[in-house]
């Protein structure tokens, strides 16, 4: 996990230590520590990496998935519209990894883009693991889920309540409409029912009469 030392973990996942690699790692760590982040923080990064580590055998290329975990929310602007953050993060991923001559640059950028909709194609083992790890929080105990939802609301403090409720409800409905929230069989068995219960519970609180 990231607790072993943020930069040491980055070096391990990158597979090498160099001044150029350390500079990229330092940039990413600074991005994950931006003050406007309340949920999309280093703690979220650690959670995603922990799940990837635990289920690495489910991926075709666990290294690419780990790098995508580092980069998937590297750009996070709550004022951005639609999938703009995911697209900007994917472009940043490609640019930074190409700077390091890393052969996984294209795959990592592709994986980062998948986190906009969390709907990888059948058979996309790398995409399934990254998306499942990114959505792990949905299946947590009710108190942890509520803390996550509260942190997301803090990130969107600039949005009026009515607009936030509508936008958040649309996000939750999109997730509930997915045929499966989790694509890795072991994670689906562990998390699917709990995550759907949490999503439905939050959605009920967003109705205009609450």
RAQUI-V538569 format. One record per pair of residues at least 12 apart in sequence whose ideal C-beta (glycine too) atoms are under 10 Angstrom apart, sorted by the first residue. I is the first residue (numbers start at 1). J is the second residue. D is the distance in whole Angstrom. If there is no record, write none. Layout:
I_J_D ; I_J_D
//
This chain:
1_45_10 ; 1_46_5 ; 1_47_9 ; 1_49_6 ; 1_50_5 ; 1_53_7 ; 2_29_9 ; 2_32_9 ; 2_42_6 ; 2_43_9 ; 2_45_6 ; 2_46_4 ; 2_47_9 ; 2_48_10 ; 2_49_6 ; 2_50_9 ; 2_70_10 ; 3_42_10 ; 3_46_7 ; 3_50_10 ; 6_25_8 ; 6_26_9 ; 6_28_9 ; 6_29_5 ; 6_32_9 ; 6_33_9 ; 6_42_7 ; 6_45_9 ; 6_46_9 ; 7_21_10 ; 7_22_6 ; 7_25_5 ; 7_26_7 ; 7_28_10 ; 7_29_7 ; 8_25_9 ; 9_25_9 ; 9_29_10 ; 9_45_9 ; 9_46_9 ; 9_49_7 ; 9_66_9 ; 9_70_9 ; 10_22_8 ; 10_24_8 ; 10_25_4 ; 10_26_9 ; 10_28_7 ; 10_29_7 ; 10_66_10 ; 10_67_9 ; 10_70_7 ; 11_25_7 ; 12_66_9 ; 13_25_9 ; 13_49_8 ; 13_52_9 ; 13_53_10 ; 13_62_10 ; 13_63_7 ; 13_65_10 ; 13_66_4 ; 13_67_6 ; 13_69_8 ; 13_70_7 ; 14_63_9 ; 14_66_9 ; 14_67_7 ; 14_70_9 ; 14_97_9 ; 14_100_8 ; 14_102_8 ; 14_104_10 ; 15_63_7 ; 15_66_10 ; 15_67_9 ; 15_102_9 ; 15_104_10 ; 16_100_8 ; 16_102_9 ; 18_100_8 ; 20_96_10 ; 20_99_7 ; 20_100_6 ; 20_101_9 ; 21_96_10 ; 21_99_9 ; 21_100_6 ; 21_102_9 ; 23_96_9 ; 23_99_9 ; 23_100_9 ; 24_70_9 ; 24_71_10 ; 24_95_10 ; 24_96_5 ; 24_97_8 ; 24_99_7 ; 24_100_6 ; 24_102_9 ; 25_70_8 ; 25_96_10 ; 27_74_8 ; 27_92_9 ; 27_96_7 ; 28_42_10 ; 28_45_9 ; 28_70_6 ; 28_71_7 ; 28_74_6 ; 28_92_9 ; 28_93_10 ; 28_96_8 ; 29_42_7 ; 29_45_9 ; 29_70_9 ; 30_74_10 ; 31_45_10 ; 31_70_10 ; 31_71_9 ; 31_73_8 ; 31_74_5 ; 31_75_7 ; 31_76_8 ; 31_89_9 ; 31_92_9 ; 32_44_8 ; 32_45_5 ; 32_46_10 ; 32_70_8 ; 32_73_7 ; 32_74_7 ; 32_76_9 ; 34_75_10 ; 34_76_7 ; 34_77_9 ; 36_76_8 ; 36_77_8 ; 36_78_7 ; 36_79_9 ; 36_154_9 ; 36_155_7 ; 36_157_9 ; 36_158_10 ; 37_73_8 ; 37_76_6 ; 37_78_9 ; 37_151_9 ; 37_154_9 ; 37_155_7 ; 38_78_10 ; 38_147_10 ; 38_148_10 ; 38_150_8 ; 38_151_4 ; 38_152_7 ; 38_153_8 ; 38_154_4 ; 38_155_5 ; 38_156_10 ; 38_157_9 ; 39_73_9 ; 39_76_9 ; 39_137_8 ; 39_147_9 ; 39_148_6 ; 39_149_9 ; 39_150_9 ; 39_151_4 ; 39_152_5 ; 39_153_9 ; 39_154_8 ; 39_155_6 ; 40_72_9 ; 40_73_5 ; 40_74_10 ; 40_76_5 ; 40_78_9 ; 40_85_9 ; 40_151_9 ; 40_152_9 ; 40_155_7 ; 41_73_9 ; 41_76_9 ; 41_151_8 ; 41_155_10 ; 43_151_10 ; 44_69_10 ; 44_72_10 ; 44_73_7 ; 44_76_10 ; 44_134_8 ; 44_136_9 ; 44_137_8 ; 44_148_9 ; 44_151_9 ; 45_69_7 ; 45_70_7 ; 45_71_10 ; 45_72_9 ; 45_73_8 ; 45_74_10 ; 46_69_10 ; 47_69_9 ; 47_133_8 ; 47_134_9 ; 47_136_6 ; 47_137_7 ; 47_140_10 ; 48_65_9 ; 48_66_9 ; 48_68_9 ; 48_69_4 ; 48_70_9 ; 48_72_7 ; 48_73_9 ; 48_115_10 ; 48_129_10 ; 48_130_8 ; 48_132_10 ; 48_133_4 ; 48_134_6 ; 48_135_10 ; 48_136_7 ; 48_137_9 ; 49_65_9 ; 49_66_6 ; 49_69_5 ; 49_70_8 ; 49_133_8 ; 50_69_10 ; 50_133_8 ; 50_136_8 ; 51_65_10 ; 51_69_9 ; 51_129_8 ; 51_130_9 ; 51_132_7 ; 51_133_4 ; 51_134_9 ; 51_135_9 ; 51_136_5 ; 51_184_9 ; 51_187_8 ; 51_191_10 ; 52_65_5 ; 52_66_6 ; 52_68_9 ; 52_69_6 ; 52_129_6 ; 52_130_7 ; 52_132_9 ; 52_133_5 ; 52_134_10 ; 52_136_10 ; 53_65_10 ; 53_66_8 ; 53_69_10 ; 53_133_9 ; 54_133_9 ; 54_186_9 ; 54_187_9 ; 55_128_10 ; 55_129_6 ; 55_132_8 ; 55_133_8 ; 55_184_6 ; 55_186_7 ; 55_187_7 ; 56_129_8 ; 57_125_10 ; 57_129_9 ; 57_184_10 ; 57_186_10 ; 58_125_6 ; 58_126_9 ; 58_128_7 ; 58_129_5 ; 58_132_8 ; 58_183_9 ; 58_184_5 ; 58_185_8 ; 58_186_7 ; 58_187_8 ; 59_111_10 ; 59_124_10 ; 59_125_5 ; 59_126_5 ; 59_127_9 ; 59_128_8 ; 59_129_5 ; 59_130_8 ; 59_184_9 ; 60_107_9 ; 60_123_10 ; 60_124_9 ; 60_125_5 ; 60_126_6 ; 60_127_10 ; 60_128_10 ; 60_129_9 ; 61_104_7 ; 61_107_7 ; 61_108_10 ; 61_111_9 ; 61_125_8 ; 61_126_6 ; 61_129_10 ; 62_125_10 ; 62_126_8 ; 62_129_8 ; 63_102_10 ; 63_104_7 ; 63_107_10 ; 63_108_9 ; 63_126_10 ; 64_97_10 ; 64_102_9 ; 64_103_9 ; 64_104_4 ; 64_105_9 ; 64_106_9 ; 64_107_5 ; 64_108_6 ; 64_110_9 ; 64_111_7 ; 64_126_6 ; 64_130_9 ; 65_104_10 ; 65_107_9 ; 65_108_9 ; 65_111_7 ; 65_125_9 ; 65_126_5 ; 65_127_9 ; 65_128_9 ; 65_129_5 ; 65_130_5 ; 65_131_10 ; 65_133_8 ; 66_104_10 ; 66_108_9 ; 66_129_10 ; 66_130_9 ; 66_133_10 ; 67_93_8 ; 67_96_10 ; 67_97_7 ; 67_102_8 ; 67_104_6 ; 67_105_9 ; 67_107_9 ; 67_108_5 ; 67_111_8 ; 67_112_9 ; 67_130_10 ; 68_89_9 ; 68_90_9 ; 68_93_7 ; 68_104_9 ; 68_107_8 ; 68_108_5 ; 68_109_8 ; 68_110_8 ; 68_111_4 ; 68_112_5 ; 68_113_10 ; 68_114_8 ; 68_115_8 ; 68_126_8 ; 68_127_9 ; 68_129_9 ; 68_130_5 ; 68_131_10 ; 68_133_10 ; 68_134_9 ; 69_108_10 ; 69_111_9 ; 69_112_9 ; 69_115_10 ; 69_129_9 ; 69_130_7 ; 69_133_7 ; 69_134_8 ; 70_93_8 ; 70_96_10 ; 70_108_9 ; 70_112_10 ; 71_89_6 ; 71_90_8 ; 71_92_7 ; 71_93_4 ; 71_94_9 ; 71_96_7 ; 71_97_8 ; 71_108_6 ; 71_109_8 ; 71_111_9 ; 71_112_6 ; 71_115_10 ; 72_85_10 ; 72_86_8 ; 72_89_6 ; 72_90_9 ; 72_93_8 ; 72_108_9 ; 72_111_7 ; 72_112_5 ; 72_113_9 ; 72_114_9 ; 72_115_5 ; 72_116_10 ; 72_130_7 ; 72_131_9 ; 72_133_9 ; 72_134_7 ; 73_85_7 ; 73_86_8 ; 73_89_6 ; 73_112_9 ; 73_115_8 ; 73_134_9 ; 74_88_8 ; 74_89_5 ; 74_90_9 ; 74_92_5 ; 74_93_7 ; 74_96_8 ; 74_112_8 ; 75_87_9 ; 75_88_4 ; 75_89_4 ; 75_90_9 ; 75_91_8 ; 75_92_6 ; 75_93_9 ; 75_112_9 ; 76_88_9 ; 76_89_8 ; 76_155_8 ; 77_155_10 ; 78_152_9 ; 78_154_9 ; 78_155_5 ; 78_156_5 ; 78_157_8 ; 78_158_7 ; 78_159_8 ; 79_156_9 ; 79_158_7 ; 79_159_9 ; 82_116_8 ; 83_113_8 ; 83_115_9 ; 83_116_4 ; 83_117_8 ; 84_116_9 ; 85_112_10 ; 85_115_9 ; 85_116_8 ; 86_112_6 ; 86_113_6 ; 86_114_8 ; 86_115_6 ; 86_116_4 ; 86_117_9 ; 87_109_10 ; 87_112_9 ; 87_113_7 ; 87_116_7 ; 88_112_10 ; 89_109_9 ; 89_112_5 ; 89_113_8 ; 89_115_8 ; 89_116_9 ; 90_108_8 ; 90_109_4 ; 90_110_8 ; 90_111_8 ; 90_112_4 ; 90_113_5 ; 90_114_9 ; 90_115_9 ; 90_116_9 ; 91_109_7 ; 91_112_9 ; 91_113_10 ; 92_109_9 ; 92_112_9 ; 93_105_7 ; 93_106_10 ; 93_107_10 ; 93_108_5 ; 93_109_5 ; 93_110_9 ; 93_111_8 ; 93_112_5 ; 93_113_9 ; 94_106_7 ; 94_107_10 ; 94_108_7 ; 94_109_4 ; 94_110_9 ; 94_112_9 ; 95_109_9 ; 96_108_9 ; 97_109_8 ; 107_126_7 ; 107_127_10 ; 108_126_9 ; 108_130_10 ; 110_124_9 ; 110_126_8 ; 110_127_8 ; 111_124_9 ; 111_126_6 ; 111_127_6 ; 111_129_9 ; 111_130_5 ; 111_131_9 ; 112_130_8 ; 113_127_9 ; 114_126_9 ; 114_127_5 ; 114_128_9 ; 114_130_7 ; 114_131_6 ; 114_134_9 ; 115_127_9 ; 115_130_7 ; 115_131_6 ; 115_133_10 ; 115_134_5 ; 115_135_9 ; 117_131_9 ; 117_174_8 ; 117_175_10 ; 117_178_9 ; 118_130_9 ; 118_131_4 ; 118_132_8 ; 118_134_7 ; 118_135_6 ; 118_138_10 ; 118_174_9 ; 118_175_7 ; 118_178_7 ; 118_181_8 ; 118_182_9 ; 118_183_9 ; 119_131_8 ; 119_174_9 ; 119_175_10 ; 119_177_10 ; 119_178_6 ; 119_179_9 ; 119_180_9 ; 119_181_10 ; 119_183_9 ; 120_132_9 ; 120_183_6 ; 121_183_10 ; 122_183_8 ; 123_183_10 ; 124_183_8 ; 125_183_9 ; 125_184_8 ; 127_183_8 ; 128_180_10 ; 128_182_8 ; 128_183_4 ; 128_184_5 ; 128_185_9 ; 128_187_9 ; 128_188_10 ; 129_182_10 ; 129_183_8 ; 129_184_6 ; 129_187_8 ; 131_178_10 ; 131_181_9 ; 131_182_8 ; 131_183_7 ; 131_184_9 ; 132_180_10 ; 132_181_8 ; 132_182_5 ; 132_183_6 ; 132_184_5 ; 132_186_9 ; 132_187_5 ; 132_188_8 ; 132_191_8 ; 133_182_10 ; 133_184_9 ; 133_187_8 ; 135_175_8 ; 135_178_10 ; 135_181_6 ; 135_182_7 ; 135_187_9 ; 135_191_8 ; 135_195_7 ; 136_182_9 ; 136_187_8 ; 136_190_10 ; 136_191_7 ; 136_195_9 ; 137_149_9 ; 137_151_10 ; 137_152_10 ; 137_195_9 ; 137_198_9 ; 138_172_10 ; 138_175_7 ; 138_181_7 ; 138_182_9 ; 138_191_7 ; 138_192_10 ; 138_194_8 ; 138_195_4 ; 138_196_8 ; 138_197_10 ; 138_198_6 ; 138_199_6 ; 138_202_9 ; 139_181_8 ; 139_182_8 ; 139_187_8 ; 139_190_7 ; 139_191_3 ; 139_192_8 ; 139_193_8 ; 139_194_4 ; 139_195_4 ; 139_196_9 ; 139_197_9 ; 139_198_7 ; 139_199_10 ; 140_191_9 ; 140_194_8 ; 140_195_9 ; 140_198_7 ; 141_194_8 ; 141_198_9 ; 142_194_9 ; 142_197_9 ; 142_198_7 ; 142_201_7 ; 142_202_10 ; 144_198_9 ; 145_194_9 ; 145_195_9 ; 145_197_9 ; 145_198_4 ; 145_199_9 ; 145_201_8 ; 145_202_7 ; 146_198_9 ; 146_201_9 ; 146_202_8 ; 146_205_10 ; 148_198_9 ; 148_202_9 ; 149_168_8 ; 149_172_10 ; 149_198_9 ; 149_199_10 ; 149_201_10 ; 149_202_6 ; 149_205_9 ; 149_206_10 ; 152_164_9 ; 152_168_8 ; 152_171_9 ; 152_202_10 ; 153_165_10 ; 153_168_8 ; 156_168_8 ; 161_206_10 ; 161_208_10 ; 162_208_8 ; 164_206_9 ; 165_205_9 ; 165_206_5 ; 165_207_8 ; 165_208_7 ; 165_210_9 ; 166_206_8 ; 166_208_9 ; 167_206_10 ; 168_202_8 ; 168_203_9 ; 168_205_10 ; 168_206_6 ; 169_202_9 ; 169_203_6 ; 169_204_10 ; 169_205_10 ; 169_206_5 ; 169_207_8 ; 169_208_10 ; 170_206_10 ; 171_199_9 ; 171_202_10 ; 171_203_10 ; 172_198_10 ; 172_199_5 ; 172_200_8 ; 172_201_10 ; 172_202_6 ; 172_203_5 ; 172_204_10 ; 172_206_7 ; 173_199_9 ; 173_203_7 ; 173_206_10 ; 175_195_8 ; 175_196_9 ; 175_199_6 ; 175_203_10 ; 176_195_9 ; 176_196_7 ; 176_199_5 ; 176_200_7 ; 176_203_7 ; 178_196_10 ; 180_192_7 ; 181_193_10 ; 181_194_10 ; 181_195_5 ; 181_196_7 ; 181_199_8 ; 182_195_7
//
